[in-house]
Amino acid sequence: MRAVEIRAMSADERKEQLLSLKKELFNLRFQHANGREGNTARVRQIRRDIARIKTVEGRSRTGLEGGT
């Protein structure tokens, strides 16, 4: 997910997407703990998407819209 796509979302959509990503991350961590190796690259991708959403949320709260 790109930052441009995240900025195009409404605040409610971002919250919903963030919750969905957190649930998926939890499930992947749970699978890893149980020895079921899945797509380990997906964990990194989810963590980065969560960070992007949080960054966009923070920038919108402080009025620093835009960016790269």
mmCIF file of the N, C-alpha and C atoms, coordinates in Angstrom:
data_MODEL
# 
_entry.id   MODEL 
# 
loop_
_atom_site.group_PDB 
_atom_site.id 
_atom_site.type_symbol 
_atom_site.label_atom_id 
_atom_site.label_alt_id 
_atom_site.label_comp_id 
_atom_site.label_asym_id 
_atom_site.label_entity_id 
_atom_site.label_seq_id 
_atom_site.pdbx_PDB_ins_code 
_atom_site.Cartn_x 
_atom_site.Cartn_y 
_atom_site.Cartn_z 
_atom_site.occupancy 
_atom_site.B_iso_or_equiv 
_atom_site.pdbx_formal_charge 
_atom_site.auth_seq_id 
_atom_site.auth_comp_id 
_atom_site.auth_asym_id 
_atom_site.auth_atom_id 
_atom_site.pdbx_PDB_model_num 
ATOM 1   N N  . MET A 1 1  ? 0.847   -1.168  0.000  1.00 0.00 ? 1  MET A N  1 
ATOM 2   C CA . MET A 1 1  ? 0.000   0.000   0.000  1.00 0.00 ? 1  MET A CA 1 
ATOM 3   C C  . MET A 1 1  ? 0.896   1.236   0.000  1.00 0.00 ? 1  MET A C  1 
ATOM 4   N N  . ARG A 1 2  ? 0.556   2.155   -0.855 1.00 0.00 ? 2  ARG A N  1 
ATOM 5   C CA . ARG A 1 2  ? 1.364   3.359   -0.989 1.00 0.00 ? 2  ARG A CA 1 
ATOM 6   C C  . ARG A 1 2  ? 0.772   4.493   -0.165 1.00 0.00 ? 2  ARG A C  1 
ATOM 7   N N  . ALA A 1 3  ? 1.609   5.455   0.193  1.00 0.00 ? 3  ALA A N  1 
ATOM 8   C CA . ALA A 1 3  ? 1.167   6.589   1.007  1.00 0.00 ? 3  ALA A CA 1 
ATOM 9   C C  . ALA A 1 3  ? 0.095   7.401   0.277  1.00 0.00 ? 3  ALA A C  1 
ATOM 10  N N  . VAL A 1 4  ? 0.192   7.482   -1.034 1.00 0.00 ? 4  VAL A N  1 
ATOM 11  C CA . VAL A 1 4  ? -0.800  8.219   -1.821 1.00 0.00 ? 4  VAL A CA 1 
ATOM 12  C C  . VAL A 1 4  ? -2.175  7.583   -1.659 1.00 0.00 ? 4  VAL A C  1 
ATOM 13  N N  . GLU A 1 5  ? -2.222  6.251   -1.659 1.00 0.00 ? 5  GLU A N  1 
ATOM 14  C CA . GLU A 1 5  ? -3.481  5.534   -1.475 1.00 0.00 ? 5  GLU A CA 1 
ATOM 15  C C  . GLU A 1 5  ? -4.037  5.778   -0.071 1.00 0.00 ? 5  GLU A C  1 
ATOM 16  N N  . ILE A 1 6  ? -3.158  5.823   0.905  1.00 0.00 ? 6  ILE A N  1 
ATOM 17  C CA . ILE A 1 6  ? -3.588  6.029   2.283  1.00 0.00 ? 6  ILE A CA 1 
ATOM 18  C C  . ILE A 1 6  ? -4.142  7.444   2.467  1.00 0.00 ? 6  ILE A C  1 
ATOM 19  N N  . ARG A 1 7  ? -3.483  8.428   1.867  1.00 0.00 ? 7  ARG A N  1 
ATOM 20  C CA . ARG A 1 7  ? -3.957  9.808   1.972  1.00 0.00 ? 7  ARG A CA 1 
ATOM 21  C C  . ARG A 1 7  ? -5.324  9.981   1.323  1.00 0.00 ? 7  ARG A C  1 
ATOM 22  N N  . ALA A 1 8  ? -5.618  9.174   0.308  1.00 0.00 ? 8  ALA A N  1 
ATOM 23  C CA . ALA A 1 8  ? -6.899  9.262   -0.385 1.00 0.00 ? 8  ALA A CA 1 
ATOM 24  C C  . ALA A 1 8  ? -8.044  8.683   0.445  1.00 0.00 ? 8  ALA A C  1 
ATOM 25  N N  . MET A 1 9  ? -7.724  7.903   1.457  1.00 0.00 ? 9  MET A N  1 
ATOM 26  C CA . MET A 1 9  ? -8.749  7.298   2.315  1.00 0.00 ? 9  MET A CA 1 
ATOM 27  C C  . MET A 1 9  ? -9.292  8.321   3.312  1.00 0.00 ? 9  MET A C  1 
ATOM 28  N N  . SER A 1 10 ? -10.503 8.058   3.764  1.00 0.00 ? 10 SER A N  1 
ATOM 29  C CA . SER A 1 10 ? -11.055 8.881   4.837  1.00 0.00 ? 10 SER A CA 1 
ATOM 30  C C  . SER A 1 10 ? -10.465 8.394   6.163  1.00 0.00 ? 10 SER A C  1 
ATOM 31  N N  . ALA A 1 11 ? -10.670 9.152   7.216  1.00 0.00 ? 11 ALA A N  1 
ATOM 32  C CA . ALA A 1 11 ? -10.131 8.780   8.525  1.00 0.00 ? 11 ALA A CA 1 
ATOM 33  C C  . ALA A 1 11 ? -10.722 7.449   8.999  1.00 0.00 ? 11 ALA A C  1 
ATOM 34  N N  . ASP A 1 12 ? -12.002 7.241   8.737  1.00 0.00 ? 12 ASP A N  1 
ATOM 35  C CA . ASP A 1 12 ? -12.635 5.984   9.141  1.00 0.00 ? 12 ASP A CA 1 
ATOM 36  C C  . ASP A 1 12 ? -12.073 4.800   8.363  1.00 0.00 ? 12 ASP A C  1 
ATOM 37  N N  . GLU A 1 13 ? -11.823 4.995   7.085  1.00 0.00 ? 13 GLU A N  1 
ATOM 38  C CA . GLU A 1 13 ? -11.238 3.929   6.280  1.00 0.00 ? 13 GLU A CA 1 
ATOM 39  C C  . GLU A 1 13 ? -9.840  3.592   6.754  1.00 0.00 ? 13 GLU A C  1 
ATOM 40  N N  . ARG A 1 14 ? -9.070  4.615   7.130  1.00 0.00 ? 14 ARG A N  1 
ATOM 41  C CA . ARG A 1 14 ? -7.720  4.365   7.649  1.00 0.00 ? 14 ARG A CA 1 
ATOM 42  C C  . ARG A 1 14 ? -7.775  3.582   8.954  1.00 0.00 ? 14 ARG A C  1 
ATOM 43  N N  . LYS A 1 15 ? -8.705  3.931   9.839  1.00 0.00 ? 15 LYS A N  1 
ATOM 44  C CA . LYS A 1 15 ? -8.833  3.200   11.099 1.00 0.00 ? 15 LYS A CA 1 
ATOM 45  C C  . LYS A 1 15 ? -9.195  1.743   10.848 1.00 0.00 ? 15 LYS A C  1 
ATOM 46  N N  . GLU A 1 16 ? -10.123 1.535   9.916  1.00 0.00 ? 16 GLU A N  1 
ATOM 47  C CA . GLU A 1 16 ? -10.553 0.183   9.585  1.00 0.00 ? 16 GLU A CA 1 
ATOM 48  C C  . GLU A 1 16 ? -9.399  -0.622  8.992  1.00 0.00 ? 16 GLU A C  1 
ATOM 49  N N  . GLN A 1 17 ? -8.632  -0.022  8.107  1.00 0.00 ? 17 GLN A N  1 
ATOM 50  C CA . GLN A 1 17 ? -7.491  -0.688  7.482  1.00 0.00 ? 17 GLN A CA 1 
ATOM 51  C C  . GLN A 1 17 ? -6.421  -0.995  8.525  1.00 0.00 ? 17 GLN A C  1 
ATOM 52  N N  . LEU A 1 18 ? -6.186  -0.066  9.438  1.00 0.00 ? 18 LEU A N  1 
ATOM 53  C CA . LEU A 1 18 ? -5.201  -0.275  10.496 1.00 0.00 ? 18 LEU A CA 1 
ATOM 54  C C  . LEU A 1 18 ? -5.590  -1.455  11.373 1.00 0.00 ? 18 LEU A C  1 
ATOM 55  N N  . LEU A 1 19 ? -6.853  -1.529  11.741 1.00 0.00 ? 19 LEU A N  1 
ATOM 56  C CA . LEU A 1 19 ? -7.333  -2.633  12.559 1.00 0.00 ? 19 LEU A CA 1 
ATOM 57  C C  . LEU A 1 19 ? -7.181  -3.962  11.827 1.00 0.00 ? 19 LEU A C  1 
ATOM 58  N N  . SER A 1 20 ? -7.504  -3.962  10.562 1.00 0.00 ? 20 SER A N  1 
ATOM 59  C CA . SER A 1 20 ? -7.379  -5.170  9.749  1.00 0.00 ? 20 SER A CA 1 
ATOM 60  C C  . SER A 1 20 ? -5.925  -5.631  9.661  1.00 0.00 ? 20 SER A C  1 
ATOM 61  N N  . LEU A 1 21 ? -5.015  -4.701  9.453  1.00 0.00 ? 21 LEU A N  1 
ATOM 62  C CA . LEU A 1 21 ? -3.597  -5.047  9.359  1.00 0.00 ? 21 LEU A CA 1 
ATOM 63  C C  . LEU A 1 21 ? -3.063  -5.571  10.695 1.00 0.00 ? 21 LEU A C  1 
ATOM 64  N N  . LYS A 1 22 ? -3.500  -4.974  11.795 1.00 0.00 ? 22 LYS A N  1 
ATOM 65  C CA . LYS A 1 22 ? -3.056  -5.439  13.106 1.00 0.00 ? 22 LYS A CA 1 
ATOM 66  C C  . LYS A 1 22 ? -3.532  -6.863  13.381 1.00 0.00 ? 22 LYS A C  1 
ATOM 67  N N  . LYS A 1 23 ? -4.762  -7.172  12.972 1.00 0.00 ? 23 LYS A N  1 
ATOM 68  C CA . LYS A 1 23 ? -5.278  -8.526  13.146 1.00 0.00 ? 23 LYS A CA 1 
ATOM 69  C C  . LYS A 1 23 ? -4.486  -9.520  12.307 1.00 0.00 ? 23 LYS A C  1 
ATOM 70  N N  . GLU A 1 24 ? -4.194  -9.136  11.070 1.00 0.00 ? 24 GLU A N  1 
ATOM 71  C CA . GLU A 1 24 ? -3.420  -10.018 10.197 1.00 0.00 ? 24 GLU A CA 1 
ATOM 72  C C  . GLU A 1 24 ? -2.015  -10.244 10.753 1.00 0.00 ? 24 GLU A C  1 
ATOM 73  N N  . LEU A 1 25 ? -1.399  -9.197  11.276 1.00 0.00 ? 25 LEU A N  1 
ATOM 74  C CA . LEU A 1 25 ? -0.074  -9.324  11.873 1.00 0.00 ? 25 LEU A CA 1 
ATOM 75  C C  . LEU A 1 25 ? -0.102  -10.261 13.078 1.00 0.00 ? 25 LEU A C  1 
ATOM 76  N N  . PHE A 1 26 ? -1.126  -10.124 13.908 1.00 0.00 ? 26 PHE A N  1 
ATOM 77  C CA . PHE A 1 26 ? -1.269  -11.006 15.062 1.00 0.00 ? 26 PHE A CA 1 
ATOM 78  C C  . PHE A 1 26 ? -1.371  -12.457 14.617 1.00 0.00 ? 26 PHE A C  1 
ATOM 79  N N  . ASN A 1 27 ? -2.191  -12.712 13.596 1.00 0.00 ? 27 ASN A N  1 
ATOM 80  C CA . ASN A 1 27 ? -2.371  -14.082 13.115 1.00 0.00 ? 27 ASN A CA 1 
ATOM 81  C C  . ASN A 1 27 ? -1.067  -14.654 12.550 1.00 0.00 ? 27 ASN A C  1 
ATOM 82  N N  . LEU A 1 28 ? -0.312  -13.829 11.827 1.00 0.00 ? 28 LEU A N  1 
ATOM 83  C CA . LEU A 1 28 ? 0.957   -14.305 11.290 1.00 0.00 ? 28 LEU A CA 1 
ATOM 84  C C  . LEU A 1 28 ? 1.949   -14.598 12.407 1.00 0.00 ? 28 LEU A C  1 
ATOM 85  N N  . ARG A 1 29 ? 1.979   -13.755 13.426 1.00 0.00 ? 29 ARG A N  1 
ATOM 86  C CA . ARG A 1 29 ? 2.875   -14.006 14.565 1.00 0.00 ? 29 ARG A CA 1 
ATOM 87  C C  . ARG A 1 29 ? 2.465   -15.274 15.304 1.00 0.00 ? 29 ARG A C  1 
ATOM 88  N N  . PHE A 1 30 ? 1.173   -15.493 15.429 1.00 0.00 ? 30 PHE A N  1 
ATOM 89  C CA . PHE A 1 30 ? 0.655   -16.682 16.098 1.00 0.00 ? 30 PHE A CA 1 
ATOM 90  C C  . PHE A 1 30 ? 1.065   -17.934 15.313 1.00 0.00 ? 30 PHE A C  1 
ATOM 91  N N  . GLN A 1 31 ? 0.940   -17.887 13.993 1.00 0.00 ? 31 GLN A N  1 
ATOM 92  C CA . GLN A 1 31 ? 1.342   -19.018 13.163 1.00 0.00 ? 31 GLN A CA 1 
ATOM 93  C C  . GLN A 1 31 ? 2.840   -19.292 13.314 1.00 0.00 ? 31 GLN A C  1 
ATOM 94  N N  . HIS A 1 32 ? 3.624   -18.229 13.348 1.00 0.00 ? 32 HIS A N  1 
ATOM 95  C CA . HIS A 1 32 ? 5.071   -18.382 13.502 1.00 0.00 ? 32 HIS A CA 1 
ATOM 96  C C  . HIS A 1 32 ? 5.410   -19.028 14.845 1.00 0.00 ? 32 HIS A C  1 
ATOM 97  N N  . ALA A 1 33 ? 4.720   -18.622 15.887 1.00 0.00 ? 33 ALA A N  1 
ATOM 98  C CA . ALA A 1 33 ? 4.976   -19.173 17.219 1.00 0.00 ? 33 ALA A CA 1 
ATOM 99  C C  . ALA A 1 33 ? 4.612   -20.654 17.286 1.00 0.00 ? 33 ALA A C  1 
ATOM 100 N N  . ASN A 1 34 ? 3.650   -21.064 16.494 1.00 0.00 ? 34 ASN A N  1 
ATOM 101 C CA . ASN A 1 34 ? 3.229   -22.459 16.482 1.00 0.00 ? 34 ASN A CA 1 
ATOM 102 C C  . ASN A 1 34 ? 4.016   -23.306 15.495 1.00 0.00 ? 34 ASN A C  1 
ATOM 103 N N  . GLY A 1 35 ? 4.998   -22.706 14.852 1.00 0.00 ? 35 GLY A N  1 
ATOM 104 C CA . GLY A 1 35 ? 5.849   -23.464 13.955 1.00 0.00 ? 35 GLY A CA 1 
ATOM 105 C C  . GLY A 1 35 ? 5.338   -23.575 12.533 1.00 0.00 ? 35 GLY A C  1 
ATOM 106 N N  . ARG A 1 36 ? 4.243   -22.905 12.223 1.00 0.00 ? 36 ARG A N  1 
ATOM 107 C CA . ARG A 1 36 ? 3.709   -22.930 10.859 1.00 0.00 ? 36 ARG A CA 1 
ATOM 108 C C  . ARG A 1 36 ? 4.287   -21.742 10.112 1.00 0.00 ? 36 ARG A C  1 
ATOM 109 N N  . GLU A 1 37 ? 5.363   -21.983 9.402  1.00 0.00 ? 37 GLU A N  1 
ATOM 110 C CA . GLU A 1 37 ? 6.014   -20.916 8.650  1.00 0.00 ? 37 GLU A CA 1 
ATOM 111 C C  . GLU A 1 37 ? 5.186   -20.585 7.424  1.00 0.00 ? 37 GLU A C  1 
ATOM 112 N N  . GLY A 1 38 ? 4.823   -19.342 7.321  1.00 0.00 ? 38 GLY A N  1 
ATOM 113 C CA . GLY A 1 38 ? 4.081   -18.881 6.160  1.00 0.00 ? 38 GLY A CA 1 
ATOM 114 C C  . GLY A 1 38 ? 4.945   -17.927 5.370  1.00 0.00 ? 38 GLY A C  1 
ATOM 115 N N  . ASN A 1 39 ? 4.337   -16.894 4.879  1.00 0.00 ? 39 ASN A N  1 
ATOM 116 C CA . ASN A 1 39 ? 5.043   -15.891 4.105  1.00 0.00 ? 39 ASN A CA 1 
ATOM 117 C C  . ASN A 1 39 ? 5.676   -14.895 5.073  1.00 0.00 ? 39 ASN A C  1 
ATOM 118 N N  . THR A 1 40 ? 6.950   -15.086 5.364  1.00 0.00 ? 40 THR A N  1 
ATOM 119 C CA . THR A 1 40 ? 7.620   -14.238 6.349  1.00 0.00 ? 40 THR A CA 1 
ATOM 120 C C  . THR A 1 40 ? 7.816   -12.813 5.839  1.00 0.00 ? 40 THR A C  1 
ATOM 121 N N  . ALA A 1 41 ? 7.869   -12.632 4.535  1.00 0.00 ? 41 ALA A N  1 
ATOM 122 C CA . ALA A 1 41 ? 8.010   -11.286 3.974  1.00 0.00 ? 41 ALA A CA 1 
ATOM 123 C C  . ALA A 1 41 ? 6.746   -10.467 4.214  1.00 0.00 ? 41 ALA A C  1 
ATOM 124 N N  . ARG A 1 42 ? 5.620   -11.141 4.356  1.00 0.00 ? 42 ARG A N  1 
ATOM 125 C CA . ARG A 1 42 ? 4.349   -10.446 4.577  1.00 0.00 ? 42 ARG A CA 1 
ATOM 126 C C  . ARG A 1 42 ? 4.348   -9.713  5.922  1.00 0.00 ? 42 ARG A C  1 
ATOM 127 N N  . VAL A 1 43 ? 5.037   -10.265 6.920  1.00 0.00 ? 43 VAL A N  1 
ATOM 128 C CA . VAL A 1 43 ? 5.117   -9.624  8.233  1.00 0.00 ? 43 VAL A CA 1 
ATOM 129 C C  . VAL A 1 43 ? 5.765   -8.248  8.090  1.00 0.00 ? 43 VAL A C  1 
ATOM 130 N N  . ARG A 1 44 ? 6.859   -8.199  7.370  1.00 0.00 ? 44 ARG A N  1 
ATOM 131 C CA . ARG A 1 44 ? 7.566   -6.930  7.163  1.00 0.00 ? 44 ARG A CA 1 
ATOM 132 C C  . ARG A 1 44 ? 6.678   -5.939  6.403  1.00 0.00 ? 44 ARG A C  1 
ATOM 133 N N  . GLN A 1 45 ? 5.994   -6.425  5.390  1.00 0.00 ? 45 GLN A N  1 
ATOM 134 C CA . GLN A 1 45 ? 5.122   -5.569  4.585  1.00 0.00 ? 45 GLN A CA 1 
ATOM 135 C C  . GLN A 1 45 ? 3.989   -4.992  5.439  1.00 0.00 ? 45 GLN A C  1 
ATOM 136 N N  . ILE A 1 46 ? 3.388   -5.803  6.284  1.00 0.00 ? 46 ILE A N  1 
ATOM 137 C CA . ILE A 1 46 ? 2.303   -5.349  7.143  1.00 0.00 ? 46 ILE A CA 1 
ATOM 138 C C  . ILE A 1 46 ? 2.808   -4.303  8.126  1.00 0.00 ? 46 ILE A C  1 
ATOM 139 N N  . ARG A 1 47 ? 3.971   -4.561  8.732  1.00 0.00 ? 47 ARG A N  1 
ATOM 140 C CA . ARG A 1 47 ? 4.533   -3.592  9.687  1.00 0.00 ? 47 ARG A CA 1 
ATOM 141 C C  . ARG A 1 47 ? 4.767   -2.248  9.024  1.00 0.00 ? 47 ARG A C  1 
ATOM 142 N N  . ARG A 1 48 ? 5.251   -2.261  7.810  1.00 0.00 ? 48 ARG A N  1 
ATOM 143 C CA . ARG A 1 48 ? 5.500   -1.009  7.099  1.00 0.00 ? 48 ARG A CA 1 
ATOM 144 C C  . ARG A 1 48 ? 4.202   -0.304  6.729  1.00 0.00 ? 48 ARG A C  1 
ATOM 145 N N  . ASP A 1 49 ? 3.181   -1.072  6.341  1.00 0.00 ? 49 ASP A N  1 
ATOM 146 C CA . ASP A 1 49 ? 1.884   -0.468  6.028  1.00 0.00 ? 49 ASP A CA 1 
ATOM 147 C C  . ASP A 1 49 ? 1.268   0.183   7.266  1.00 0.00 ? 49 ASP A C  1 
ATOM 148 N N  . ILE A 1 50 ? 1.403   -0.475  8.410  1.00 0.00 ? 50 ILE A N  1 
ATOM 149 C CA . ILE A 1 50 ? 0.905   0.089   9.662  1.00 0.00 ? 50 ILE A CA 1 
ATOM 150 C C  . ILE A 1 50 ? 1.627   1.399   9.959  1.00 0.00 ? 50 ILE A C  1 
ATOM 151 N N  . ALA A 1 51 ? 2.934   1.418   9.774  1.00 0.00 ? 51 ALA A N  1 
ATOM 152 C CA . ALA A 1 51 ? 3.709   2.629   10.012 1.00 0.00 ? 51 ALA A CA 1 
ATOM 153 C C  . ALA A 1 51 ? 3.287   3.751   9.068  1.00 0.00 ? 51 ALA A C  1 
ATOM 154 N N  . ARG A 1 52 ? 3.019   3.413   7.804  1.00 0.00 ? 52 ARG A N  1 
ATOM 155 C CA . ARG A 1 52 ? 2.582   4.432   6.848  1.00 0.00 ? 52 ARG A CA 1 
ATOM 156 C C  . ARG A 1 52 ? 1.249   5.038   7.271  1.00 0.00 ? 52 ARG A C  1 
ATOM 157 N N  . ILE A 1 53 ? 0.325   4.195   7.687  1.00 0.00 ? 53 ILE A N  1 
ATOM 158 C CA . ILE A 1 53 ? -0.991  4.693   8.113  1.00 0.00 ? 53 ILE A CA 1 
ATOM 159 C C  . ILE A 1 53 ? -0.833  5.608   9.322  1.00 0.00 ? 53 ILE A C  1 
ATOM 160 N N  . LYS A 1 54 ? -0.025  5.188   10.287 1.00 0.00 ? 54 LYS A N  1 
ATOM 161 C CA . LYS A 1 54 ? 0.186   6.000   11.480 1.00 0.00 ? 54 LYS A CA 1 
ATOM 162 C C  . LYS A 1 54 ? 0.860   7.328   11.140 1.00 0.00 ? 54 LYS A C  1 
ATOM 163 N N  . THR A 1 55 ? 1.778   7.309   10.188 1.00 0.00 ? 55 THR A N  1 
ATOM 164 C CA . THR A 1 55 ? 2.455   8.532   9.778  1.00 0.00 ? 55 THR A CA 1 
ATOM 165 C C  . THR A 1 55 ? 1.473   9.500   9.128  1.00 0.00 ? 55 THR A C  1 
ATOM 166 N N  . VAL A 1 56 ? 0.643   8.997   8.229  1.00 0.00 ? 56 VAL A N  1 
ATOM 167 C CA . VAL A 1 56 ? -0.349  9.854   7.572  1.00 0.00 ? 56 VAL A CA 1 
ATOM 168 C C  . VAL A 1 56 ? -1.326  10.417  8.590  1.00 0.00 ? 56 VAL A C  1 
ATOM 169 N N  . GLU A 1 57 ? -1.751  9.597   9.541  1.00 0.00 ? 57 GLU A N  1 
ATOM 170 C CA . GLU A 1 57 ? -2.654  10.061  10.597 1.00 0.00 ? 57 GLU A CA 1 
ATOM 171 C C  . GLU A 1 57 ? -2.000  11.174  11.412 1.00 0.00 ? 57 GLU A C  1 
ATOM 172 N N  . GLY A 1 58 ? -0.743  10.984  11.782 1.00 0.00 ? 58 GLY A N  1 
ATOM 173 C CA . GLY A 1 58 ? -0.030  11.984  12.564 1.00 0.00 ? 58 GLY A CA 1 
ATOM 174 C C  . GLY A 1 58 ? 0.141   13.285  11.806 1.00 0.00 ? 58 GLY A C  1 
ATOM 175 N N  . ARG A 1 59 ? 0.468   13.173  10.536 1.00 0.00 ? 59 ARG A N  1 
ATOM 176 C CA . ARG A 1 59 ? 0.641   14.377  9.721  1.00 0.00 ? 59 ARG A CA 1 
ATOM 177 C C  . ARG A 1 59 ? -0.682  15.114  9.541  1.00 0.00 ? 59 ARG A C  1 
ATOM 178 N N  . SER A 1 60 ? -1.772  14.378  9.413  1.00 0.00 ? 60 SER A N  1 
ATOM 179 C CA . SER A 1 60 ? -3.064  15.043  9.219  1.00 0.00 ? 60 SER A CA 1 
ATOM 180 C C  . SER A 1 60 ? -3.502  15.752  10.516 1.00 0.00 ? 60 SER A C  1 
ATOM 181 N N  . ARG A 1 61 ? -3.133  15.177  11.663 1.00 0.00 ? 61 ARG A N  1 
ATOM 182 C CA . ARG A 1 61 ? -3.485  15.807  12.942 1.00 0.00 ? 61 ARG A CA 1 
ATOM 183 C C  . ARG A 1 61 ? -2.696  17.092  13.174 1.00 0.00 ? 61 ARG A C  1 
ATOM 184 N N  . THR A 1 62 ? -1.433  17.098  12.732 1.00 0.00 ? 62 THR A N  1 
ATOM 185 C CA . THR A 1 62 ? -0.595  18.274  12.962 1.00 0.00 ? 62 THR A CA 1 
ATOM 186 C C  . THR A 1 62 ? -0.657  19.273  11.821 1.00 0.00 ? 62 THR A C  1 
ATOM 187 N N  . GLY A 1 63 ? -1.355  18.917  10.764 1.00 0.00 ? 63 GLY A N  1 
ATOM 188 C CA . GLY A 1 63 ? -1.514  19.850  9.648  1.00 0.00 ? 63 GLY A CA 1 
ATOM 189 C C  . GLY A 1 63 ? -0.388  19.807  8.636  1.00 0.00 ? 63 GLY A C  1 
ATOM 190 N N  . LEU A 1 64 ? 0.395   18.761  8.647  1.00 0.00 ? 64 LEU A N  1 
ATOM 191 C CA . LEU A 1 64 ? 1.515   18.644  7.725  1.00 0.00 ? 64 LEU A CA 1 
ATOM 192 C C  . LEU A 1 64 ? 1.125   17.744  6.540  1.00 0.00 ? 64 LEU A C  1 
ATOM 193 N N  . GLU A 1 65 ? 0.021   18.045  5.905  1.00 0.00 ? 65 GLU A N  1 
ATOM 194 C CA . GLU A 1 65 ? -0.445  17.265  4.759  1.00 0.00 ? 65 GLU A CA 1 
ATOM 195 C C  . GLU A 1 65 ? 0.563   17.304  3.636  1.00 0.00 ? 65 GLU A C  1 
ATOM 196 N N  . GLY A 1 66 ? 0.525   16.303  2.791  1.00 0.00 ? 66 GLY A N  1 
ATOM 197 C CA . GLY A 1 66 ? 1.416   16.265  1.633  1.00 0.00 ? 66 GLY A CA 1 
ATOM 198 C C  . GLY A 1 66 ? 2.645   15.455  1.946  1.00 0.00 ? 66 GLY A C  1 
ATOM 199 N N  . GLY A 1 67 ? 3.767   15.846  1.392  1.00 0.00 ? 67 GLY A N  1 
ATOM 200 C CA . GLY A 1 67 ? 5.003   15.118  1.604  1.00 0.00 ? 67 GLY A CA 1 
ATOM 201 C C  . GLY A 1 67 ? 5.334   14.275  0.395  1.00 0.00 ? 67 GLY A C  1 
ATOM 202 N N  . THR A 1 68 ? 6.306   13.386  0.571  1.00 0.00 ? 68 THR A N  1 
ATOM 203 C CA . THR A 1 68 ? 6.732   12.541  -0.547 1.00 0.00 ? 68 THR A CA 1 
ATOM 204 C C  . THR A 1 68 ? 6.106   11.192  -0.502 1.00 0.00 ? 68 THR A C  1 
# 
